[in-house]
């Protein structure tokens, strides 16, 4: 079953790559690429996906950097841009790490499938949601992410057990939760922290969280992102450069980085995520039109 999952990941890379680059070529021909200094999305893509590979998560830091760099992206475009831009880097992460998984196949596949279905249904809703609602949703979500990052850093979250799979009622509950997390991820709400809480609280080995998180994101994101592309809901040039340099960041983090103090980094990320949450909510209650990130 793990072999089937690996094949699906490669199929997702090819399938999404065709859809993504076809849309990029069309956008360039028709002059639909937003004006943006290339160094901004390049730096954002490399740094956030580098740390995503180490388990920090990419969505919240990316939103912060969009704000800090005054990127040419409207707040309404942020959820779609996060998903589209990070799809190929996350697929690379999953391909690298999924082969080392120790999770029971039934648990792994069930949770991933639930997240994928949730993302498909969620993407259509988010693409049609007005900007103010998205700002509020993301502001609240970022605040929750900051709290969960802080609890994780302080070792307050459940520490897990030794199980490598879920059965019976626990598996059913986890499937329902991952369906919801898949839908929420299309709104720009990162899956990593809540997925860790679910896995740990159900008594699973902490090492089981990583392949479940990676696999869920890797297979739900192409589904949601393809829908966002169809809806023309994302920032195209930013997504392209974040994706390309994000892949480079993933490879370097996966194969060449050892011994980083992740807990200290989490404290910094927690602070910037909390600030971004405040900025997003402030925009929601001040702006009535299509506000940009700056």
PASEBA-1860 file (N, C-alpha, C; in nm, 3 decimals):
! residues 294
1> XXXXXXXX> 0.082/-0.122/0.000/0.000/0.000/0.000/0.086/0.127/0.000 ~ 0.199/0.121/0.068/0.291/0.235/0.067/0.344/0.260/-0.073 ~ 0.368/0.151/-0.147/0.415/0.163/-0.285/0.310/0.235/-0.371 ~ 0.183/0.202/-0.349/0.075/0.269/-0.422/0.074/0.418/-0.389 ~ 0.096/0.450/-0.262/0.099/0.590/-0.220/0.214/0.664/-0.287 ~ 0.329/0.599/-0.297/0.444/0.661/-0.364/0.413/0.687/-0.511 ~ 0.348/0.591/-0.576/0.311/0.608/-0.717/0.216/0.726/-0.732 ~ 0.119/0.737/-0.640/0.024/0.848/-0.644/0.095/0.982/-0.630
9> XXXXXXXX> 0.199/0.986/-0.548/0.274/1.111/-0.530/0.342/1.152/-0.661 ~ 0.402/1.055/-0.730/0.467/1.086/-0.858/0.364/1.128/-0.963 ~ 0.250/1.061/-0.963/0.142/1.097/-1.056/0.094/1.239/-1.027 ~ 0.084/1.273/-0.898/0.040/1.407/-0.858/0.139/1.513/-0.905 ~ 0.269/1.483/-0.895/0.371/1.578/-0.941/0.353/1.607/-1.090 ~ 0.339/1.501/-1.168/0.325/1.517/-1.314/0.193/1.585/-1.348 ~ 0.084/1.536/-1.290/-0.047/1.591/-1.322/-0.061/1.737/-1.283 ~ -0.023/1.769/-1.160/-0.034/1.908/-1.117/0.065/1.995/-1.193
17> XXXXXXXX> 0.185/1.943/-1.218/0.285/2.020/-1.292/0.233/2.063/-1.428 ~ 0.163/1.973/-1.496/0.107/2.006/-1.628/0.004/2.118/-1.616 ~ -0.087/2.103/-1.521/-0.192/2.205/-1.501/-0.132/2.340/-1.463 ~ -0.036/2.337/-1.371/0.025/2.459/-1.319/0.104/2.534/-1.427 ~ 0.194/2.463/-1.495/0.278/2.531/-1.594/0.201/2.569/-1.720 ~ 0.097/2.493/-1.753/0.011/2.531/-1.865/-0.057/2.664/-1.836 ~ -0.103/2.680/-1.712/-0.168/2.806/-1.673/-0.068/2.920/-1.669 ~ 0.056/2.891/-1.626/0.160/2.994/-1.623/0.194/3.043/-1.764
25> XXXXXXXX> 0.205/2.951/-1.857/0.236/2.986/-1.996/0.124/3.071/-2.055 ~ 0.000/3.030/-2.029/-0.115/3.105/-2.078/-0.119/3.245/-2.018 ~ -0.089/3.255/-1.889/-0.091/3.385/-1.821/0.015/3.479/-1.878 ~ 0.133/3.424/-1.907/0.241/3.505/-1.963/0.204/3.557/-2.102 ~ 0.145/3.469/-2.183/0.106/3.508/-2.319/0.000/3.617/-2.319 ~ -0.089/3.610/-2.222/-0.202/3.703/-2.216/-0.179/3.820/-2.122 ~ -0.055/3.833/-2.072/-0.021/3.947/-1.986/-0.095/3.947/-1.853 ~ -0.117/3.828/-1.795/-0.191/3.818/-1.669/-0.102/3.791/-1.548
33> XXXXXXXX> 0.031/3.801/-1.567/0.122/3.785/-1.454/0.130/3.917/-1.377 ~ 0.110/3.910/-1.245/0.116/4.033/-1.165/0.259/4.089/-1.164 ~ 0.270/4.220/-1.150/0.402/4.282/-1.139/0.457/4.254/-1.000 ~ 0.579/4.203/-0.996/0.641/4.168/-0.869/0.792/4.158/-0.886 ~ 0.867/4.208/-0.790/1.012/4.191/-0.793/1.044/4.045/-0.762 ~ 1.121/3.981/-0.850/1.142/3.837/-0.841/1.207/3.792/-0.710 ~ 1.290/3.876/-0.651/1.362/3.834/-0.530/1.268/3.808/-0.413 ~ 1.154/3.877/-0.412/1.061/3.860/-0.299/1.005/3.719/-0.291
41> XXXXXXXX> 0.932/3.672/-0.396/0.880/3.535/-0.388/0.989/3.429/-0.387 ~ 1.104/3.459/-0.449/1.215/3.362/-0.447/1.265/3.340/-0.305 ~ 1.285/3.449/-0.232/1.332/3.439/-0.093/1.225/3.376/-0.003 ~ 1.101/3.417/-0.025/0.991/3.361/0.054/0.980/3.211/0.032 ~ 0.983/3.169/-0.094/0.970/3.028/-0.126/1.081/2.943/-0.068 ~ 1.204/2.990/-0.082/1.318/2.913/-0.031/1.313/2.900/0.121 ~ 1.294/3.013/0.190/1.303/3.012/0.336/1.188/2.936/0.401 ~ 1.065/2.962/0.357/0.951/2.899/0.424/0.943/2.749/0.397
49> XXXXXXXX> 0.978/2.707/0.277/0.975/2.563/0.247/1.095/2.491/0.306 ~ 1.206/2.562/0.323/1.321/2.506/0.395/1.279/2.466/0.536 ~ 1.215/2.560/0.606/1.173/2.533/0.743/1.050/2.442/0.750 ~ 0.971/2.442/0.645/0.858/2.349/0.639/0.908/2.205/0.642 ~ 1.018/2.180/0.573/1.077/2.047/0.569/1.124/2.002/0.707 ~ 1.158/2.098/0.791/1.203/2.067/0.927/1.086/2.057/1.025 ~ 0.963/2.072/0.974/0.845/2.055/1.058/0.786/2.181/1.117 ~ 0.832/2.299/1.072/0.782/2.425/1.126/0.647/2.461/1.065
57> XXXXXXXX> 0.628/2.429/0.938/0.508/2.471/0.866/0.538/2.593/0.781 ~ 0.476/2.602/0.663/0.508/2.710/0.569/0.402/2.818/0.559 ~ 0.276/2.784/0.583/0.169/2.878/0.554/0.177/3.007/0.634 ~ 0.181/2.997/0.766/0.180/3.117/0.850/0.303/3.206/0.825 ~ 0.426/3.150/0.820/0.542/3.234/0.790/0.533/3.300/0.652 ~ 0.473/3.230/0.554/0.459/3.287/0.420/0.366/3.407/0.422 ~ 0.257/3.398/0.495/0.165/3.511/0.507/0.236/3.631/0.571 ~ 0.314/3.604/0.674/0.390/3.711/0.740/0.484/3.779/0.640
65> XXXXXXXX> 0.555/3.700/0.560/0.650/3.757/0.465/0.579/3.831/0.352 ~ 0.462/3.784/0.311/0.383/3.860/0.214/0.358/4.000/0.266 ~ 0.322/4.009/0.393/0.295/4.138/0.455/0.423/4.220/0.470 ~ 0.528/4.156/0.521/0.654/4.226/0.547/0.716/4.282/0.420 ~ 0.707/4.205/0.310/0.767/4.247/0.183/0.670/4.328/0.096 ~ 0.548/4.352/0.146/0.447/4.424/0.069/0.427/4.361/-0.070 ~ 0.409/4.231/-0.069/0.392/4.158/-0.195/0.266/4.203/-0.268 ~ 0.270/4.194/-0.399/0.158/4.236/-0.483/0.053/4.125/-0.490
73> XXXXXXXX> -0.010/4.100/-0.375/-0.111/3.995/-0.364/-0.225/4.049/-0.279 ~ -0.349/4.034/-0.325/-0.462/4.076/-0.242/-0.485/3.972/-0.133 ~ -0.546/4.015/-0.024/-0.574/3.921/0.084/-0.665/3.807/0.037 ~ -0.754/3.836/-0.055/-0.843/3.733/-0.107/-0.765/3.624/-0.181 ~ -0.651/3.663/-0.242/-0.570/3.566/-0.317/-0.481/3.480/-0.227 ~ -0.463/3.518/-0.103/-0.364/3.449/-0.019/-0.391/3.300/-0.002 ~ -0.512/3.256/0.037/-0.532/3.112/0.054/-0.498/3.030/-0.070 ~ -0.547/3.077/-0.186/-0.519/3.006/-0.311/-0.371/3.007/-0.343
81> XXXXXXXX> -0.305/3.122/-0.324/-0.163/3.133/-0.354/-0.080/3.043/-0.264 ~ -0.113/3.036/-0.137/-0.042/2.947/-0.045/-0.049/2.802/-0.093 ~ -0.168/2.758/-0.129/-0.185/2.620/-0.172/-0.115/2.591/-0.304 ~ -0.138/2.677/-0.403/-0.079/2.654/-0.536/0.074/2.661/-0.529 ~ 0.127/2.764/-0.463/0.272/2.785/-0.458/0.345/2.674/-0.386 ~ 0.284/2.617/-0.282/0.353/2.518/-0.199/0.327/2.374/-0.240 ~ 0.245/2.352/-0.341/0.209/2.215/-0.379/0.329/2.133/-0.423 ~ 0.406/2.181/-0.519/0.521/2.103/-0.568/0.629/2.085/-0.461
89> XXXXXXXX> 0.664/2.187/-0.383/0.760/2.165/-0.275/0.713/2.060/-0.174 ~ 0.586/2.063/-0.137/0.534/1.966/-0.040/0.532/1.825/-0.099 ~ 0.502/1.814/-0.227/0.509/1.683/-0.293/0.651/1.628/-0.287 ~ 0.749/1.717/-0.307/0.889/1.674/-0.297/0.921/1.626/-0.155 ~ 0.873/1.697/-0.055/0.894/1.656/0.084/0.837/1.516/0.107 ~ 0.716/1.495/0.060/0.650/1.367/0.083/0.724/1.253/0.014 ~ 0.770/1.276/-0.107/0.843/1.172/-0.181/0.971/1.136/-0.106 ~ 1.037/1.236/-0.049/1.162/1.213/0.023/1.138/1.134/0.152
97> XXXXXXXX> 1.031/1.169/0.225/1.013/1.115/0.360/0.917/0.998/0.372 ~ 0.826/0.982/0.276/0.721/0.880/0.293/0.778/0.739/0.292 ~ 0.890/0.719/0.223/0.947/0.584/0.215/1.004/0.539/0.349 ~ 1.024/0.632/0.441/1.079/0.596/0.572/0.968/0.576/0.676 ~ 0.842/0.577/0.631/0.731/0.571/0.725/0.721/0.437/0.797 ~ 0.676/0.444/0.923/0.651/0.324/1.002/0.501/0.312/1.035 ~ 0.421/0.402/0.981/0.279/0.404/1.012/0.207/0.288/0.944 ~ 0.108/0.231/1.014/0.029/0.124/0.954/-0.042/0.178/0.829
105> XXXXXXXX> -0.033/0.105/0.718/-0.087/0.154/0.591/-0.234/0.197/0.596 ~ -0.319/0.120/0.665/-0.462/0.154/0.670/-0.483/0.291/0.735 ~ -0.411/0.316/0.843/-0.422/0.446/0.911/-0.372/0.558/0.822 ~ -0.256/0.538/0.762/-0.195/0.640/0.677/-0.286/0.675/0.559 ~ -0.332/0.574/0.487/-0.413/0.597/0.368/-0.549/0.656/0.404 ~ -0.610/0.610/0.513/-0.742/0.659/0.553/-0.738/0.808/0.587 ~ -0.638/0.849/0.663/-0.628/0.989/0.705/-0.595/1.079/0.586 ~ -0.508/1.031/0.498/-0.474/1.109/0.379/-0.596/1.126/0.290
113> XXXXXXXX> -0.670/1.016/0.268/-0.789/1.022/0.182/-0.893/1.118/0.238 ~ -0.911/1.117/0.370/-1.008/1.208/0.433/-0.969/1.353/0.410 ~ -0.839/1.384/0.424/-0.792/1.521/0.403/-0.810/1.565/0.258 ~ -0.786/1.473/0.164/-0.800/1.504/0.022/-0.945/1.539/-0.012 ~ -1.039/1.458/0.035/-1.181/1.485/0.009/-1.222/1.619/0.071 ~ -1.177/1.645/0.192/-1.208/1.771/0.258/-1.154/1.891/0.181 ~ -1.034/1.877/0.125/-0.974/1.988/0.051/-1.048/2.017/-0.078 ~ -1.097/1.912/-0.143/-1.169/1.931/-0.270/-1.297/2.011/-0.247
121> XXXXXXXX> -1.368/1.977/-0.141/-1.492/2.048/-0.110/-1.464/2.190/-0.060 ~ -1.355/2.205/0.016/-1.322/2.335/0.073/-1.274/2.436/-0.029 ~ -1.200/2.391/-0.131/-1.141/2.484/-0.229/-1.248/2.563/-0.303 ~ -1.355/2.497/-0.342/-1.462/2.566/-0.414/-1.527/2.674/-0.331 ~ -1.544/2.647/-0.202/-1.606/2.744/-0.111/-1.516/2.865/-0.092 ~ -1.387/2.840/-0.066/-1.293/2.949/-0.040/-1.275/3.038/-0.163 ~ -1.271/2.978/-0.282/-1.251/3.056/-0.404/-1.364/3.156/-0.427 ~ -1.481/3.128/-0.370/-1.598/3.216/-0.390/-1.629/3.303/-0.268
129> XXXXXXXX> -1.542/3.297/-0.167/-1.564/3.374/-0.044/-1.508/3.514/-0.058 ~ -1.580/3.616/-0.008/-1.532/3.753/-0.023/-1.410/3.779/0.065 ~ -1.338/3.885/0.031/-1.208/3.911/0.092/-1.215/3.936/0.243 ~ -1.315/4.009/0.288/-1.323/4.040/0.431/-1.340/3.913/0.514 ~ -1.423/3.821/0.467/-1.442/3.695/0.539/-1.312/3.615/0.543 ~ -1.238/3.616/0.430/-1.110/3.545/0.426/-1.012/3.607/0.525 ~ -1.010/3.740/0.533/-0.921/3.807/0.628/-0.953/3.766/0.771 ~ -1.081/3.758/0.803/-1.122/3.718/0.939/-1.086/3.572/0.965
137> XXXXXXXX> -1.117/3.486/0.868/-1.086/3.343/0.883/-0.937/3.323/0.904 ~ -0.855/3.390/0.821/-0.711/3.372/0.832/-0.655/3.436/0.958 ~ -0.711/3.550/0.998/-0.665/3.613/1.121/-0.685/3.524/1.242 ~ -0.804/3.465/1.251/-0.834/3.374/1.361/-0.748/3.249/1.351 ~ -0.735/3.196/1.228/-0.656/3.074/1.208/-0.510/3.094/1.245 ~ -0.455/3.209/1.209/-0.316/3.238/1.242/-0.297/3.251/1.393 ~ -0.395/3.310/1.460/-0.387/3.320/1.606/-0.385/3.180/1.669 ~ -0.473/3.094/1.620/-0.477/2.956/1.671/-0.345/2.885/1.643
145> XXXXXXXX> -0.289/2.909/1.523/-0.160/2.849/1.488/-0.050/2.895/1.582 ~ -0.052/3.025/1.616/0.049/3.079/1.707/0.039/3.014/1.844 ~ -0.084/2.996/1.892/-0.105/2.932/2.023/-0.054/2.789/2.020 ~ -0.085/2.716/1.913/-0.044/2.576/1.904/0.108/2.563/1.891 ~ 0.170/2.656/1.817/0.316/2.656/1.808/0.378/2.681/1.945 ~ 0.320/2.774/2.020/0.372/2.805/2.153/0.358/2.685/2.246 ~ 0.243/2.620/2.243/0.221/2.502/2.327/0.316/2.389/2.289 ~ 0.341/2.377/2.158/0.435/2.275/2.111/0.576/2.303/2.162
153> XXXXXXXX> 0.617/2.430/2.155/0.750/2.469/2.200/0.767/2.448/2.350 ~ 0.660/2.475/2.425/0.665/2.460/2.571/0.640/2.317/2.617 ~ 0.623/2.227/2.519/0.601/2.083/2.548/0.470/2.060/2.625 ~ 0.371/2.147/2.601/0.242/2.133/2.668/0.151/2.036/2.594 ~ 0.170/2.025/2.462/0.087/1.935/2.383/0.111/1.791/2.424 ~ 0.013/1.702/2.398/0.032/1.560/2.431/0.160/1.506/2.370 ~ 0.231/1.422/2.443/0.361/1.374/2.396/0.351/1.245/2.316 ~ 0.231/1.188/2.307/0.214/1.069/2.225/0.241/0.940/2.300
161> XXXXXXXX> 0.227/0.829/2.226/0.250/0.698/2.285/0.343/0.616/2.197 ~ 0.308/0.489/2.177/0.394/0.402/2.097/0.322/0.339/1.978 ~ 0.191/0.364/1.966/0.113/0.302/1.859/0.154/0.356/1.722 ~ 0.151/0.269/1.622/0.184/0.308/1.486/0.061/0.306/1.396 ~ -0.056/0.286/1.457/-0.180/0.286/1.380/-0.299/0.308/1.470 ~ -0.413/0.339/1.409/-0.538/0.359/1.482/-0.640/0.256/1.438 ~ -0.730/0.219/1.530/-0.830/0.118/1.498/-0.964/0.156/1.560 ~ -1.072/0.104/1.504/-1.204/0.122/1.561/-1.247/0.267/1.571
169> XXXXXXXX> -1.301/0.304/1.687/-1.355/0.439/1.708/-1.248/0.547/1.690 ~ -1.126/0.520/1.737/-1.019/0.620/1.723/-0.992/0.651/1.576 ~ -0.991/0.549/1.492/-0.966/0.571/1.349/-1.079/0.652/1.287 ~ -1.203/0.621/1.323/-1.318/0.693/1.268/-1.313/0.841/1.308 ~ -1.284/0.867/1.435/-1.274/1.005/1.483/-1.162/1.079/1.410 ~ -1.048/1.013/1.393/-0.935/1.076/1.324/-0.969/1.106/1.179 ~ -1.042/1.017/1.113/-1.082/1.039/0.974/-1.170/1.164/0.962 ~ -1.266/1.178/1.053/-1.354/1.296/1.053/-1.273/1.424/1.075
177> XXXXXXXX> -1.180/1.419/1.170/-1.097/1.537/1.199/-1.011/1.574/1.079 ~ -0.950/1.475/1.014/-0.864/1.504/0.899/-0.944/1.554/0.779 ~ -1.069/1.512/0.766/-1.157/1.567/0.663/-1.175/1.717/0.686 ~ -1.199/1.755/0.811/-1.216/1.896/0.846/-1.086/1.973/0.825 ~ -0.973/1.914/0.865/-0.844/1.981/0.847/-0.812/2.002/0.700 ~ -0.849/1.906/0.616/-0.828/1.920/0.472/-0.906/2.038/0.416 ~ -1.030/2.053/0.461/-1.113/2.165/0.416/-1.055/2.298/0.465 ~ -1.011/2.301/0.591/-0.957/2.424/0.648/-0.825/2.465/0.584
185> XXXXXXXX> -0.749/2.369/0.536/-0.620/2.401/0.476/-0.637/2.485/0.350 ~ -0.750/2.469/0.280/-0.774/2.550/0.161/-0.798/2.696/0.196 ~ -0.825/2.724/0.323/-0.842/2.862/0.368/-0.709/2.921/0.415 ~ -0.602/2.845/0.400/-0.471/2.893/0.442/-0.435/2.855/0.583 ~ -0.510/2.760/0.640/-0.483/2.715/0.777/-0.393/2.593/0.770 ~ -0.271/2.605/0.819/-0.175/2.495/0.811/-0.223/2.368/0.880 ~ -0.187/2.254/0.825/-0.232/2.126/0.879/-0.136/2.067/0.982 ~ -0.009/2.109/0.980/0.093/2.043/1.061/0.061/2.040/1.210
193> XXXXXXXX> 0.039/2.158/1.270/0.018/2.163/1.415/-0.105/2.084/1.460 ~ -0.223/2.106/1.399/-0.338/2.027/1.442/-0.323/1.878/1.416 ~ -0.253/1.841/1.308/-0.230/1.699/1.280/-0.145/1.637/1.390 ~ -0.045/1.710/1.437/0.039/1.659/1.545/-0.043/1.638/1.672 ~ -0.133/1.732/1.701/-0.216/1.720/1.820/-0.303/1.595/1.812 ~ -0.363/1.571/1.695/-0.449/1.454/1.676/-0.370/1.325/1.695 ~ -0.255/1.317/1.628/-0.173/1.196/1.634/-0.124/1.169/1.776 ~ -0.073/1.274/1.842/-0.021/1.257/1.977/-0.131/1.220/2.076
201> XXXXXXXX> -0.245/1.292/2.068/-0.351/1.272/2.167/-0.415/1.134/2.157 ~ -0.399/1.069/2.042/-0.456/0.936/2.025/-0.356/0.825/2.057 ~ -0.244/0.865/2.117/-0.149/0.766/2.166/-0.055/0.709/2.063 ~ -0.042/0.778/1.949/0.049/0.728/1.846/0.192/0.776/1.871 ~ 0.286/0.703/1.816/0.427/0.739/1.824/0.446/0.875/1.756 ~ 0.517/0.969/1.821/0.540/1.100/1.759/0.600/1.092/1.619 ~ 0.680/0.990/1.592/0.741/0.976/1.460/0.636/0.949/1.352 ~ 0.516/0.905/1.394/0.410/0.877/1.298/0.349/1.005/1.242
209> XXXXXXXX> 0.366/1.115/1.315/0.303/1.241/1.272/0.358/1.289/1.139 ~ 0.489/1.276/1.120/0.553/1.335/1.003/0.501/1.279/0.872 ~ 0.503/1.146/0.851/0.450/1.094/0.724/0.302/1.121/0.705 ~ 0.224/1.124/0.813/0.082/1.154/0.801/0.063/1.299/0.757 ~ 0.136/1.392/0.818/0.129/1.533/0.781/0.172/1.553/0.637 ~ 0.289/1.500/0.604/0.344/1.517/0.470/0.253/1.457/0.364 ~ 0.210/1.333/0.389/0.126/1.265/0.291/-0.007/1.334/0.272 ~ -0.068/1.379/0.382/-0.197/1.448/0.373/-0.185/1.575/0.290
217> XXXXXXXX> -0.087/1.657/0.324/-0.067/1.783/0.252/-0.033/1.759/0.105 ~ 0.053/1.661/0.081/0.102/1.637/-0.054/-0.008/1.593/-0.149 ~ -0.105/1.517/-0.100/-0.211/1.470/-0.189/-0.337/1.556/-0.185 ~ -0.357/1.632/-0.078/-0.474/1.720/-0.078/-0.445/1.850/-0.155 ~ -0.320/1.896/-0.150/-0.288/2.025/-0.211/-0.303/2.027/-0.363 ~ -0.261/1.923/-0.437/-0.284/1.926/-0.581/-0.432/1.933/-0.617 ~ -0.515/1.864/-0.540/-0.660/1.865/-0.565/-0.717/2.005/-0.545 ~ -0.687/2.064/-0.429/-0.737/2.198/-0.400/-0.676/2.302/-0.494
225> XXXXXXXX> -0.546/2.289/-0.520/-0.477/2.388/-0.602/-0.524/2.387/-0.747 ~ -0.553/2.268/-0.800/-0.605/2.260/-0.937/-0.737/2.335/-0.947 ~ -0.817/2.326/-0.842/-0.945/2.397/-0.840/-0.922/2.548/-0.830 ~ -0.824/2.589/-0.749/-0.791/2.731/-0.739/-0.741/2.785/-0.873 ~ -0.663/2.705/-0.944/-0.613/2.746/-1.075/-0.730/2.764/-1.172 ~ -0.821/2.669/-1.171/-0.940/2.676/-1.257/-1.022/2.800/-1.227 ~ -1.030/2.837/-1.099/-1.107/2.955/-1.056/-1.028/3.084/-1.077 ~ -0.902/3.074/-1.121/-0.814/3.190/-1.141/-0.806/3.275/-1.014
233> XXXXXXXX> -0.785/3.205/-0.902/-0.794/3.271/-0.771/-0.659/3.302/-0.707 ~ -0.548/3.276/-0.778/-0.416/3.288/-0.714/-0.326/3.388/-0.785 ~ -0.221/3.432/-0.715/-0.121/3.523/-0.772/-0.019/3.439/-0.849 ~ -0.010/3.458/-0.978/0.060/3.364/-1.065/0.214/3.374/-1.057 ~ 0.269/3.492/-1.074/0.415/3.506/-1.072/0.471/3.470/-0.934 ~ 0.405/3.515/-0.830/0.449/3.482/-0.695/0.449/3.331/-0.674 ~ 0.343/3.265/-0.718/0.332/3.120/-0.700/0.441/3.045/-0.774 ~ 0.471/3.089/-0.896/0.573/3.021/-0.975/0.709/3.027/-0.907
241> XXXXXXXX> 0.750/3.145/-0.863/0.883/3.161/-0.803/0.890/3.098/-0.665 ~ 0.782/3.106/-0.588/0.780/3.038/-0.457/0.795/2.889/-0.477 ~ 0.728/2.835/-0.577/0.734/2.691/-0.604/0.874/2.647/-0.644 ~ 0.935/2.718/-0.737/1.069/2.680/-0.786/1.173/2.687/-0.674 ~ 1.178/2.800/-0.605/1.279/2.815/-0.500/1.241/2.737/-0.375 ~ 1.113/2.708/-0.360/1.070/2.623/-0.249/1.124/2.482/-0.262 ~ 1.125/2.429/-0.383/1.180/2.295/-0.407/1.328/2.291/-0.370 ~ 1.401/2.397/-0.406/1.543/2.405/-0.371/1.559/2.404/-0.219
249> XXXXXXXX> 1.475/2.480/-0.149/1.481/2.484/-0.003/1.453/2.349/0.060 ~ 1.357/2.276/0.004/1.322/2.142/0.054/1.441/2.047/0.041 ~ 1.503/2.045/-0.074/1.615/1.954/-0.099/1.732/1.984/-0.006 ~ 1.765/2.111/0.011/1.876/2.148/0.099/1.845/2.110/0.244 ~ 1.723/2.138/0.289/1.686/2.105/0.427/1.685/1.955/0.451 ~ 1.637/1.879/0.353/1.623/1.734/0.370/1.757/1.661/0.372 ~ 1.852/1.709/0.292/1.975/1.632/0.274/2.101/1.694/0.336 ~ 2.096/1.824/0.366/2.221/1.888/0.406/2.218/1.955/0.543
257> XXXXXXXX> 2.100/1.967/0.605/2.091/2.042/0.730/2.083/1.948/0.849 ~ 2.168/1.970/0.946/2.168/1.890/1.069/2.183/1.983/1.189 ~ 2.120/1.950/1.299/2.147/2.014/1.428/2.094/2.154/1.448 ~ 1.990/2.198/1.373/1.932/2.329/1.400/1.850/2.326/1.529 ~ 1.851/2.434/1.602/1.769/2.444/1.723/1.627/2.481/1.683 ~ 1.543/2.381/1.659/1.409/2.404/1.609/1.321/2.476/1.712 ~ 1.338/2.445/1.841/1.256/2.508/1.944/1.276/2.659/1.948 ~ 1.401/2.705/1.935/1.427/2.849/1.933/1.364/2.913/1.810
265> XXXXXXXX> 1.371/2.841/1.698/1.311/2.893/1.575/1.159/2.901/1.589 ~ 1.100/2.803/1.658/0.954/2.802/1.677/0.908/2.925/1.756 ~ 0.991/2.969/1.851/0.955/3.087/1.930/0.946/3.209/1.839 ~ 1.044/3.224/1.750/1.044/3.336/1.655/0.922/3.327/1.563 ~ 0.896/3.207/1.511/0.783/3.188/1.421/0.652/3.220/1.492 ~ 0.641/3.180/1.619/0.520/3.207/1.697/0.494/3.357/1.706 ~ 0.599/3.434/1.728/0.585/3.579/1.739/0.538/3.640/1.607 ~ 0.601/3.600/1.496/0.564/3.660/1.368/0.424/3.616/1.324
273> XXXXXXXX> 0.386/3.494/1.358/0.252/3.446/1.324/0.147/3.526/1.401 ~ 0.173/3.551/1.530/0.080/3.630/1.611/0.066/3.772/1.556 ~ 0.177/3.831/1.515/0.174/3.965/1.457/0.095/3.966/1.326 ~ 0.115/3.864/1.245/0.044/3.854/1.118/-0.106/3.839/1.141 ~ -0.142/3.762/1.243/-0.283/3.746/1.279/-0.346/3.882/1.311 ~ -0.275/3.961/1.390/-0.324/4.095/1.426/-0.340/4.182/1.302 ~ -0.240/4.177/1.212/-0.244/4.258/1.090/-0.362/4.218/1.001 ~ -0.387/4.087/0.990/-0.494/4.038/0.905/-0.631/4.081/0.959
281> XXXXXXXX> -0.650/4.066/1.091/-0.777/4.105/1.152/-0.797/4.257/1.144 ~ -0.689/4.331/1.160/-0.696/4.477/1.149/-0.742/4.517/1.009 ~ -0.687/4.450/0.907/-0.727/4.478/0.768/-0.874/4.446/0.746 ~ -0.919/4.335/0.806/-1.058/4.291/0.787/-1.157/4.395/0.838 ~ -1.124/4.459/0.949/-1.219/4.552/1.009/-1.199/4.697/0.963 ~ -1.094/4.722/0.884/-1.070/4.856/0.833/-1.107/4.869/0.686 ~ -1.081/4.762/0.608/-1.099/4.769/0.464/-1.234/4.713/0.420 ~ -1.294/4.779/0.324/-1.422/4.731/0.271/-1.406/4.679/0.128
289> XXXXXX> -1.299/4.719/0.062/-1.279/4.677/-0.076/-1.179/4.566/-0.086 ~ -1.117/4.552/-0.205/-1.016/4.450/-0.228/-0.882/4.502/-0.183 ~ -0.848/4.479/-0.060/-0.721/4.526/-0.004/-0.609/4.438/-0.049 ~ -0.493/4.500/-0.074/-0.374/4.422/-0.107/-0.301/4.389/0.021 ~ -0.198/4.306/0.007/-0.122/4.265/0.124/-0.052/4.383/0.188 ~ -0.013/4.481/0.109/0.050/4.598/0.167/-0.055/4.698/0.214
END
